[in-house]
């Protein structure tokens, strides 16, 4: 009899409702839909350093990866014809100088003869004209020489901006023409460039937060209006962006819309034997486990939540796990 009474008492205790400690309710919230794409690390400015003179590249002082400053000499192009032309003009200047000295001597002699009445004023004017003509020829020849000197100076290839040398398509000894690229320089900072499918164009807004990699965040700085090959081009500004490799691809997630879903804290889900369970409070307060189908995980106000596709309804009371 005593054993039967003990069994009956234990059954009665188990049947008594036990109030569970609640840990919030199942909520319907608005979640941001994210699109995963790849962005390329690009230099804000990519400007070629071009040869201004045609000739032979006799010196190149940079290689891929070199750091340069604006105005720095990165190569020298030599045109041997310029040296020959300068030599010819120097010879002309020497000849004209000798002729000018002779003409000035004749002019002084003519002035002396005019004072003694031996020559005429007309002859003296002719001598003065010869001196002025020779002086003009010397000035014109000197100007031609200055042009050649300037062309020779243009053989120096300079960096147009400060930055990093991305490409050097020529080597020392190469024959180049005026306008040929000697080096490609990237500078002005770095950013991410995205190519986004055009179906998401209407959902993109400048200034939106972009997630880069695992722990970085950026800002959608500019959206270009021209769609190329079915894709929208956009630029993202990111602080601390690694710049060791230009054109490197980086995983990016960007917001492309919103959706409503039921969510629960990630800690409220228990997994056993391949199934997911969430404990909720029944009408009388007793805890009940429900099998649920989960969706994606999200971050909501700094807390990790998980989307519930089925098994719960809005307003269900969650029970804290002991």
C-alpha positions as CSV (number, residue, x, y, z in Angstrom):
1,X,0.0,0.0,0.0
2,X,2.8,2.4,0.9
3,X,4.5,1.7,-2.5
4,X,1.2,2.4,-4.4
5,X,0.8,5.7,-2.5
6,X,4.3,6.8,-3.5
7,X,3.7,6.1,-7.2
8,X,0.4,8.0,-7.1
9,X,2.1,11.0,-5.5
10,X,4.9,11.1,-8.1
11,X,2.4,11.0,-10.9
12,X,0.5,13.9,-9.3
13,X,3.6,16.0,-9.0
14,X,4.6,15.4,-12.7
15,X,1.1,16.4,-13.8
16,X,1.3,19.7,-12.0
17,X,2.0,22.6,-14.5
18,X,5.5,24.1,-14.1
19,X,5.8,27.8,-15.0
20,X,8.8,28.4,-17.2
21,X,11.0,31.5,-17.3
22,X,10.2,33.4,-20.5
23,X,13.0,34.8,-22.7
24,X,11.0,37.1,-25.1
25,X,8.6,36.4,-27.9
26,X,8.8,35.4,-31.5
27,X,8.8,38.7,-33.5
28,X,8.1,39.6,-37.1
29,X,10.8,42.0,-38.2
30,X,12.0,43.7,-41.4
31,X,15.3,42.2,-42.6
32,X,17.7,43.5,-45.2
33,X,18.3,41.3,-48.1
34,X,22.0,41.1,-49.0
35,X,23.5,40.3,-52.4
36,X,27.0,38.7,-52.5
37,X,29.2,40.0,-55.2
38,X,32.9,40.5,-55.8
39,X,34.6,43.9,-55.9
40,X,37.9,44.9,-57.4
41,X,40.5,47.0,-55.6
42,X,41.3,49.8,-58.0
43,X,43.3,53.0,-57.8
44,X,41.2,56.2,-57.9
45,X,43.5,57.6,-60.6
46,X,45.3,55.5,-63.1
47,X,47.4,57.7,-65.4
48,X,50.0,56.7,-67.9
49,X,53.4,58.3,-67.9
50,X,54.0,58.9,-71.6
51,X,57.1,59.6,-73.7
52,X,57.0,63.2,-75.1
53,X,59.8,62.5,-77.5
54,X,60.4,59.7,-80.0
55,X,63.7,57.9,-79.8
56,X,65.5,55.2,-77.8
57,X,64.6,54.6,-74.1
58,X,68.1,54.7,-72.7
59,X,67.2,54.7,-69.0
60,X,64.2,53.4,-66.9
61,X,64.4,53.9,-63.2
62,X,61.2,52.2,-62.0
63,X,59.6,48.8,-62.0
64,X,56.2,47.4,-61.1
65,X,55.4,48.2,-57.4
66,X,57.8,51.2,-57.2
67,X,56.6,54.2,-55.3
68,X,56.9,57.5,-57.1
69,X,56.3,61.2,-56.5
70,X,54.7,63.7,-58.8
71,X,57.3,65.1,-61.2
72,X,59.9,62.4,-60.5
73,X,62.1,61.3,-63.4
74,X,61.3,57.7,-64.2
75,X,63.0,57.4,-67.6
76,X,65.1,59.1,-70.3
77,X,64.4,59.0,-74.1
78,X,67.3,60.0,-76.4
79,X,67.1,61.1,-80.0
80,X,70.6,61.2,-81.5
81,X,69.4,63.4,-84.4
82,X,68.8,66.2,-81.9
83,X,72.6,66.3,-81.1
84,X,73.4,66.5,-84.8
85,X,70.9,69.3,-85.3
86,X,72.2,71.2,-82.3
87,X,75.8,70.9,-83.7
88,X,74.6,72.3,-87.0
89,X,72.9,75.2,-85.4
90,X,75.9,76.0,-83.3
91,X,78.0,76.1,-86.4
92,X,75.5,78.5,-88.0
93,X,75.7,80.7,-85.0
94,X,79.5,80.8,-85.1
95,X,79.4,81.7,-88.8
96,X,76.8,84.4,-88.3
97,X,78.8,85.7,-85.3
98,X,81.8,86.1,-87.6
99,X,79.8,87.8,-90.2
100,X,78.3,90.2,-87.6
101,X,81.7,91.1,-86.3
102,X,82.9,91.9,-89.9
103,X,79.7,93.9,-90.6
104,X,80.2,96.0,-87.4
105,X,83.8,96.6,-88.4
106,X,82.7,97.8,-91.9
107,X,80.1,100.0,-90.2
108,X,82.7,101.7,-88.0
109,X,84.9,102.2,-91.1
110,X,82.0,103.7,-93.0
111,X,81.2,106.1,-90.2
112,X,84.9,107.2,-90.1
113,X,84.9,107.7,-93.9
114,X,81.6,109.7,-93.7
115,X,83.1,112.1,-91.2
116,X,86.0,112.7,-93.6
117,X,83.6,113.0,-96.6
118,X,85.0,110.0,-98.4
119,X,81.7,107.9,-98.5
120,X,78.1,108.7,-98.7
121,X,75.3,108.5,-96.2
122,X,73.5,105.9,-98.4
123,X,76.4,103.5,-98.1
124,X,76.4,104.0,-94.4
125,X,72.7,103.1,-94.2
126,X,73.4,100.0,-96.2
127,X,76.1,98.9,-93.7
128,X,73.7,99.5,-90.8
129,X,71.0,97.4,-92.5
130,X,73.5,94.6,-93.0
131,X,74.3,94.6,-89.2
132,X,70.6,94.6,-88.2
133,X,69.9,91.7,-90.7
134,X,72.7,89.6,-89.2
135,X,71.6,90.3,-85.7
136,X,68.1,89.2,-86.6
137,X,69.4,86.0,-88.2
138,X,71.4,85.3,-85.1
139,X,68.2,85.8,-82.9
140,X,66.2,83.5,-85.1
141,X,68.9,80.8,-85.2
142,X,69.2,81.0,-81.4
143,X,65.4,80.6,-81.1
144,X,65.7,77.4,-83.2
145,X,68.4,76.2,-81.0
146,X,66.2,76.8,-77.9
147,X,63.4,74.7,-79.5
148,X,65.9,71.8,-80.0
149,X,67.1,72.1,-76.4
150,X,63.5,72.0,-75.2
151,X,62.8,69.0,-77.3
152,X,65.9,67.3,-75.9
153,X,64.6,68.1,-72.4
154,X,61.3,66.5,-73.2
155,X,63.1,63.2,-73.5
156,X,62.9,63.0,-69.7
157,X,59.8,60.9,-68.7
158,X,58.2,62.2,-65.5
159,X,55.6,60.7,-63.2
160,X,52.3,62.7,-63.6
161,X,51.0,61.8,-60.1
162,X,52.3,60.4,-56.9
163,X,51.5,56.7,-56.4
164,X,52.5,53.2,-57.3
165,X,53.8,52.0,-60.6
166,X,51.3,49.3,-61.8
167,X,52.8,48.4,-65.1
168,X,56.0,49.1,-67.1
169,X,55.4,47.8,-70.7
170,X,58.9,48.8,-72.0
171,X,62.5,48.1,-71.1
172,X,65.7,50.0,-71.5
173,X,66.8,50.1,-75.1
174,X,63.2,50.0,-76.5
175,X,62.3,52.4,-79.4
176,X,59.4,54.6,-78.4
177,X,57.4,57.2,-80.2
178,X,55.9,60.4,-78.8
179,X,52.8,59.5,-76.7
180,X,53.9,55.9,-76.0
181,X,53.2,54.7,-72.5
182,X,56.4,54.1,-70.5
183,X,54.7,53.3,-67.2
184,X,51.2,53.1,-65.7
185,X,50.8,54.8,-62.4
186,X,48.0,54.4,-59.9
187,X,47.4,57.0,-57.2
188,X,44.9,59.2,-55.4
189,X,43.8,56.5,-53.0
190,X,42.1,53.2,-53.5
191,X,38.5,52.1,-53.6
192,X,36.4,49.1,-54.4
193,X,34.6,48.9,-57.8
194,X,31.5,46.7,-58.1
195,X,29.7,45.3,-61.1
196,X,26.2,44.6,-59.9
197,X,23.4,42.9,-62.0
198,X,21.1,45.5,-63.4
199,X,18.0,43.9,-61.9
200,X,19.2,45.4,-58.6
201,X,19.8,48.9,-60.0
202,X,16.6,50.3,-58.6
203,X,17.4,49.1,-55.0
204,X,20.8,50.7,-54.8
205,X,21.2,54.0,-53.0
206,X,24.3,56.1,-52.6
207,X,25.5,56.2,-49.0
208,X,24.2,52.7,-48.2
209,X,26.3,50.5,-45.9
210,X,28.3,47.8,-47.6
211,X,29.9,44.8,-45.9
212,X,33.4,43.9,-47.1
213,X,34.9,40.6,-46.2
214,X,34.3,39.4,-42.7
215,X,34.9,42.5,-40.5
216,X,35.0,45.6,-42.7
217,X,32.2,48.0,-43.6
218,X,32.2,50.5,-46.4
219,X,29.9,53.1,-48.0
220,X,28.4,53.1,-51.5
221,X,30.0,56.3,-52.7
222,X,28.9,56.5,-56.3
223,X,26.6,54.7,-58.7
224,X,27.3,55.3,-62.4
225,X,24.3,55.8,-64.7
226,X,25.8,53.8,-67.6
227,X,24.9,50.1,-67.6
228,X,27.7,48.0,-69.2
229,X,27.1,44.4,-70.3
230,X,24.0,44.2,-68.1
231,X,25.7,45.4,-64.9
232,X,25.7,48.6,-62.9
233,X,29.1,50.0,-62.0
234,X,29.4,51.4,-58.4
235,X,32.3,52.6,-56.2
236,X,32.6,51.8,-52.5
237,X,34.8,53.6,-50.1
238,X,36.4,51.4,-47.4
239,X,38.8,52.5,-44.6
240,X,41.9,50.3,-44.2
241,X,41.5,48.6,-47.6
242,X,44.5,46.4,-48.3
243,X,46.4,47.9,-51.3
244,X,49.2,45.3,-51.8
245,X,47.6,44.1,-55.0
246,X,45.6,46.3,-57.3
247,X,42.6,44.6,-59.2
248,X,42.4,42.0,-56.4
249,X,38.9,40.6,-55.9
250,X,37.3,41.0,-52.5
251,X,33.9,39.4,-51.4
252,X,31.3,42.1,-50.8
253,X,27.7,42.0,-49.6
254,X,25.4,44.9,-50.5
255,X,21.7,45.6,-49.5
256,X,19.3,45.0,-52.4
257,X,16.0,45.1,-50.6
258,X,14.0,44.2,-47.5
259,X,11.8,41.3,-46.4
260,X,9.6,40.5,-43.4
261,X,10.4,37.3,-41.4
262,X,9.9,35.7,-38.0
263,X,13.1,35.6,-36.0
264,X,14.3,34.2,-32.7
265,X,17.6,34.7,-30.9
266,X,20.2,32.3,-32.1
267,X,20.7,31.0,-28.5
268,X,17.0,29.9,-28.4
269,X,17.6,27.1,-31.0
270,X,18.7,23.6,-30.0
271,X,19.8,21.0,-32.5
272,X,19.5,17.3,-32.0
273,X,19.9,14.4,-34.5
274,X,19.7,16.8,-37.4
275,X,16.6,18.6,-36.3
276,X,16.2,22.1,-34.8
277,X,14.0,22.8,-31.8
278,X,12.7,25.9,-30.1
279,X,11.2,25.8,-26.6
280,X,8.0,27.9,-26.2
281,X,5.6,28.3,-23.3
282,X,2.2,26.7,-23.6
283,X,-1.0,28.5,-22.6
284,X,-0.6,27.2,-19.0
285,X,3.0,28.2,-18.9
286,X,4.6,24.8,-19.3
287,X,7.5,24.5,-21.7
288,X,6.9,22.7,-25.0
289,X,9.5,22.0,-27.7
290,X,8.6,22.6,-31.3
291,X,10.5,21.4,-34.3
292,X,11.3,24.3,-36.6
293,X,12.7,24.9,-40.1
294,X,15.4,27.6,-40.0
295,X,16.5,30.1,-42.6
296,X,19.4,32.4,-42.7
297,X,21.2,34.0,-39.8
298,X,21.2,37.8,-39.4
299,X,22.5,40.5,-37.2
300,X,19.7,42.7,-35.7
301,X,20.6,45.6,-33.5
302,X,24.0,44.0,-32.6
303,X,22.4,40.6,-31.7
304,X,22.5,37.4,-33.7
305,X,19.1,36.1,-34.7
306,X,18.0,33.3,-36.9
307,X,15.1,33.3,-39.4
308,X,12.3,30.7,-38.7
309,X,10.5,29.5,-41.9
310,X,8.0,27.2,-40.2
311,X,7.0,25.8,-36.8
312,X,6.3,29.0,-34.9
313,X,3.8,31.9,-35.1
314,X,4.2,35.5,-34.2
315,X,3.8,36.2,-30.5
316,X,4.9,32.7,-29.3
317,X,6.6,33.0,-25.9
318,X,10.2,31.7,-25.8
319,X,11.5,29.8,-22.8
320,X,15.0,30.3,-21.6
321,X,17.2,27.2,-21.5
322,X,18.6,26.2,-18.2
